[in-house]
Amino acid sequence: MIRADLIRRSKNSQCTLGVLVIGTEAFATLEPPWKDNQANISCIKDGTYECVFLPRSASGKYRNVWHVRDVEGRSGILMHNGNLVSHTKGCILLGTHHGTLAGQPAVLGSRKAMRDLYRLVGEEPISLTIW
């Protein structure tokens, strides 16, 4: 199993920004703000989670994603592409870097980041620790 750390660096009422580190590689992350772990509007609790590769999300909307399993009180949490908090319902968005889009905090280079993650870990499960 591949080990990864998600270090949350900035938390505010709009979003949660962080960095996903796997070995010497790093990816920018964007999540919703903390709202008491409420489904669809909150980031998930700090902790360690197993993430399994899915060639396609259950909805069929996303391809080549990682399902964050056994999140207390939540289901359907993925690591997937997207740019803005409005593109996630409690999931973790990956990008190559942070920036702004339409005046909002964003991750940019998201599709590239997802391709890079796949090249880095393939379809191996990931042990994700969120700090």
Secondary structure, DSSP 8 states (H G I E B T S, - for coil): -EEEEEEEEEE-SS-EEEEEEETTEEEEEEE---STT-TTTS---SEEEEEEEEEE-TTSS-EEEEEE---TT----EEE--SSGGG-SS-EEEESEEEEETTEEEEESHHHHHHHHHHHHTT--EEEEE-
